[in-house]
Amino acid sequence: MRGLANQSIVVCGGATGIGAATAERLAEEGSRVLIGDVNAAGAEATAKRITAAGGTAV
């Protein structure tokens, strides 16, 4: 996942599991991540973990 810094990426199903891990990994690479999921509370929790680690996510 190199070369993704400063990219805006949408992760569908990013509240838990593989989607959350993908969102977190993309943020580690410097991407801005928008997390979508029917589990709004889980998506918000993933976004908070990313922002707490210094990334950008909503």
MDTraj code that builds the backbone (N, CA, C; nanometers):
import mdtraj as md
import numpy as np

residues = "MET ARG GLY LEU ALA ASN GLN SER ILE VAL VAL CYS GLY GLY ALA THR GLY ILE GLY ALA ALA THR ALA GLU ARG LEU ALA GLU GLU GLY SER ARG VAL LEU ILE GLY ASP VAL ASN ALA ALA GLY ALA GLU ALA THR ALA LYS ARG ILE THR ALA ALA GLY GLY THR ALA VAL".split()
xyz = np.array([
    [0.0817, -0.1194, 0.0000],
    [0.0000, 0.0000, 0.0000],
    [0.0857, 0.1253, 0.0000],
    [0.1914, 0.1261, -0.0701],
    [0.2765, 0.2440, -0.0764],
    [0.2216, 0.3427, -0.1788],
    [0.2557, 0.4680, -0.1627],
    [0.2151, 0.5693, -0.2579],
    [0.0747, 0.6219, -0.2378],
    [0.0175, 0.6011, -0.1197],
    [-0.1194, 0.6449, -0.0948],
    [-0.1273, 0.7688, -0.0069],
    [-0.0145, 0.8286, 0.0237],
    [-0.0144, 0.9497, 0.1061],
    [-0.0906, 1.0606, 0.0355],
    [-0.1657, 1.1357, 0.1139],
    [-0.2438, 1.2499, 0.0655],
    [-0.3556, 1.2123, -0.0303],
    [-0.3976, 1.0876, -0.0292],
    [-0.5115, 1.0436, -0.1093],
    [-0.6355, 1.0395, -0.0200],
    [-0.7514, 1.0643, -0.0764],
    [-0.8784, 1.0511, -0.0046],
    [-0.9411, 0.9196, -0.0469],
    [-0.9700, 0.8342, 0.0518],
    [-1.0183, 0.7000, 0.0212],
    [-1.1426, 0.6708, 0.1037],
    [-1.2442, 0.6114, 0.0389],
    [-1.3679, 0.5703, 0.1048],
    [-1.3579, 0.4209, 0.1328],
    [-1.3832, 0.3822, 0.2584],
    [-1.3843, 0.2410, 0.2955],
    [-1.5270, 0.2060, 0.3356],
    [-1.5929, 0.1224, 0.2556],
    [-1.7276, 0.0759, 0.2879],
    [-1.7158, -0.0471, 0.3768],
    [-1.7928, -0.0508, 0.4839],
    [-1.7851, -0.1626, 0.5769],
    [-1.6651, -0.1507, 0.6688],
    [-1.6306, -0.0280, 0.7061],
    [-1.5099, -0.0046, 0.7850],
    [-1.5290, -0.0032, 0.9352],
    [-1.6441, -0.0478, 0.9837],
    [-1.6686, -0.0441, 1.1278],
    [-1.5898, -0.1516, 1.2032],
    [-1.5788, -0.2689, 1.1455],
    [-1.5138, -0.3811, 1.2147],
    [-1.4385, -0.4677, 1.1135],
    [-1.3644, -0.5618, 1.1661],
    [-1.3013, -0.6649, 1.0852],
    [-1.2039, -0.6141, 0.9817],
    [-1.2115, -0.6753, 0.8638],
    [-1.1191, -0.6439, 0.7559],
    [-1.1337, -0.4983, 0.7118],
    [-1.2559, -0.4462, 0.7092],
    [-1.2777, -0.3079, 0.6690],
    [-1.2102, -0.2100, 0.7630],
    [-1.2227, -0.2338, 0.8939],
    [-1.1585, -0.1464, 0.9927],
    [-1.0071, -0.1564, 0.9818],
    [-0.9559, -0.2772, 0.9655],
    [-0.8110, -0.2956, 0.9514],
    [-0.7593, -0.2269, 0.8256],
    [-0.8356, -0.2329, 0.7184],
    [-0.7966, -0.1670, 0.5940],
    [-0.7937, -0.0156, 0.6121],
    [-0.8982, 0.0390, 0.6759],
    [-0.9036, 0.1837, 0.7003],
    [-0.7849, 0.2287, 0.7841],
    [-0.7526, 0.1519, 0.8879],
    [-0.6404, 0.1869, 0.9747],
    [-0.5088, 0.1804, 0.8986],
    [-0.4924, 0.0810, 0.8151],
    [-0.3684, 0.0665, 0.7371],
    [-0.3543, 0.1794, 0.6360],
    [-0.4635, 0.2154, 0.5699],
    [-0.4595, 0.3261, 0.4747],
    [-0.4211, 0.4557, 0.5448],
    [-0.4746, 0.4771, 0.6635],
    [-0.4412, 0.5975, 0.7400],
    [-0.2942, 0.5969, 0.7805],
    [-0.2404, 0.4806, 0.8149],
    [-0.0983, 0.4704, 0.8486],
    [-0.0107, 0.5123, 0.7310],
    [-0.0591, 0.4889, 0.6096],
    [0.0149, 0.5263, 0.4895],
    [-0.0010, 0.6740, 0.4554],
    [-0.0859, 0.7459, 0.5312],
    [-0.1018, 0.8883, 0.5099],
    [-0.2252, 0.9288, 0.4320],
    [-0.3149, 0.8340, 0.4075],
    [-0.4396, 0.8651, 0.3380],
    [-0.5402, 0.9280, 0.4330],
    [-0.6292, 1.0101, 0.3763],
    [-0.7452, 1.0599, 0.4492],
    [-0.8559, 0.9582, 0.4234],
    [-0.9199, 0.9096, 0.5294],
    [-1.0131, 0.7985, 0.5157],
    [-1.1540, 0.8396, 0.5571],
    [-1.2516, 0.8090, 0.4718],
    [-1.3920, 0.8231, 0.5044],
    [-1.4452, 0.6827, 0.5270],
    [-1.5020, 0.6579, 0.6438],
    [-1.5474, 0.5243, 0.6796],
    [-1.6991, 0.5197, 0.6733],
    [-1.7508, 0.4294, 0.5925],
    [-1.8953, 0.4105, 0.5816],
    [-1.9338, 0.2716, 0.6276],
    [-2.0465, 0.2628, 0.6985],
    [-2.0952, 0.1334, 0.7451],
    [-2.2357, 0.1522, 0.8004],
    [-2.3178, 0.0487, 0.7955],
    [-2.4499, 0.0565, 0.8580],
    [-2.4364, 0.0611, 1.0098],
    [-2.3240, 0.0153, 1.0606],
    [-2.2925, 0.0218, 1.2034],
    [-2.2226, 0.1559, 1.2286],
    [-2.3035, 0.2604, 1.2454],
    [-2.2486, 0.3956, 1.2591],
    [-2.1591, 0.4089, 1.3819],
    [-2.1965, 0.3474, 1.4914],
    [-2.1154, 0.3556, 1.6131],
    [-1.9799, 0.2891, 1.5922],
    [-1.9770, 0.1769, 1.5236],
    [-1.8517, 0.1083, 1.4954],
    [-1.7639, 0.1876, 1.4009],
    [-1.8254, 0.2510, 1.3004],
    [-1.7496, 0.3339, 1.2064],
    [-1.6881, 0.4523, 1.2789],
    [-1.7643, 0.5128, 1.3695],
    [-1.7126, 0.6256, 1.4474],
    [-1.5970, 0.5805, 1.5367],
    [-1.6089, 0.4615, 1.5939],
    [-1.5020, 0.4093, 1.6794],
    [-1.3743, 0.3867, 1.5986],
    [-1.3878, 0.3355, 1.4770],
    [-1.2713, 0.3168, 1.3911],
    [-1.2074, 0.4509, 1.3581],
    [-1.2905, 0.5500, 1.3257],
    [-1.2395, 0.6837, 1.2947],
    [-1.1667, 0.7438, 1.4151],
    [-1.2195, 0.7230, 1.5344],
    [-1.1554, 0.7761, 1.6554],
    [-1.0204, 0.7102, 1.6794],
    [-1.0105, 0.5795, 1.6548],
    [-0.8818, 0.5098, 1.6696],
    [-0.7792, 0.5673, 1.5724],
    [-0.8237, 0.5939, 1.4511],
    [-0.7327, 0.6483, 1.3494],
    [-0.6866, 0.7881, 1.3888],
    [-0.7793, 0.8739, 1.4285],
    [-0.7418, 1.0102, 1.4646],
    [-0.6567, 1.0125, 1.5911],
    [-0.6829, 0.9212, 1.6847],
    [-0.6016, 0.9140, 1.8069],
    [-0.4570, 0.8749, 1.7744],
    [-0.4389, 0.8005, 1.6660],
    [-0.3057, 0.7584, 1.6244],
    [-0.2389, 0.8625, 1.5342],
    [-0.3075, 0.9748, 1.5106],
    [-0.2483, 1.0814, 1.4304],
    [-0.2960, 1.0877, 1.2860],
    [-0.3881, 1.0004, 1.2484],
    [-0.4393, 0.9995, 1.1108],
    [-0.5587, 1.0915, 1.0945],
    [-0.6130, 1.0926, 0.9729],
    [-0.7303, 1.1733, 0.9417],
    [-0.8416, 1.0809, 0.8953],
    [-0.9540, 1.0831, 0.9688],
    [-1.0671, 0.9963, 0.9335],
    [-1.1973, 1.0564, 0.9821],
    [-1.3017, 1.0308, 0.9071],
    [-1.4382, 1.0668, 0.9460],
    [-1.5302, 0.9514, 0.9138],
])
top = md.Topology()
chain = top.add_chain()
for i, resn in enumerate(residues, 1):
    res = top.add_residue(resn, chain, resSeq=i)
    for name in ("N", "CA", "C"):
        top.add_atom(name, md.element.get_by_symbol(name[0]), res)
traj = md.Trajectory(xyz[None], top)
